[in-house]
């Protein structure tokens, strides 16, 4: 198989995987255990500070007023925050159509809406931003947040895709937003090393905070993630592979999106990880697994 023999039929449209390149695999393999942290509590603080700086130092995304969410906890990827939301709120949770499938795997009867005006008052909205539907920003986000605040709807933001995106902008000072959670899973192909940070407007009494208070944190994956941040920085994908992304979109008549692994083909979002890896690594990555 060669790059020139690929067709759009080789592109995945369901369960679109995050981007992966051999450079990241090599970096993980080169870590020196002599640098492994010895103090769990201190290293957790160090990791949270590092992720905060990683978010703020991006030149391609603008996450405003992160400091307005003053409480921070280490999380085992954004999925742990989703677990806690389902645990705390149950059937009060609402998601948009096309959201992360993990939600309805946890609760097959979870309420899905097509527009924010259909969200019931006093419920709890969990939404991806960057959006898993649009691979970028959400239209009318300010109006959405104003509606939620007016109707006493808590908003919890899943920003798992942030590390692969560009042109993302959001002001976290809006009072409707209660939490903003990021992970390094998509940013650095760390799906098997689940680690991230939850930022919250108020103290949250729940499993995540309890584990953080006792220092029962995933230090090993924090250490790997910190090394990735130090080596690759916040805008790694677009700074490194923008040229290859443009070439794939041009060669296959695709419309660009704001996520490095996704393009738009006649209105359908498709994974372009396969052709990108061909150009970058000369590797046929057909299944979308972390190979």
Secondary structure, 3 states (H helix, E strand, C coil): CCHHHCCHHHCCCCCCCCCCCHHHHHHHHCCCHHHCCCCHHHHHHHHHHHHHHHHHCCCCCEEECHHHCCEEEEECCHHHHHHHHHHHHHHHEEEECCCCCHHHHHCCCCEEECCHHHCCCCCEEEEECCCCCCCCCCCCHHHHHHHHHHCCCEEEEECCCHHHECCCEEECCCCCEEEEEEECCCCCCCCCCCCEEEEECCCCCCHHHHHHHCCCCCHHHHHHHHHHHHHHCCCHHHHHHHHHHHHHHHHCCCEECCECCEEEECCEEEECHHHHHHHHHCCCCCCCCCC
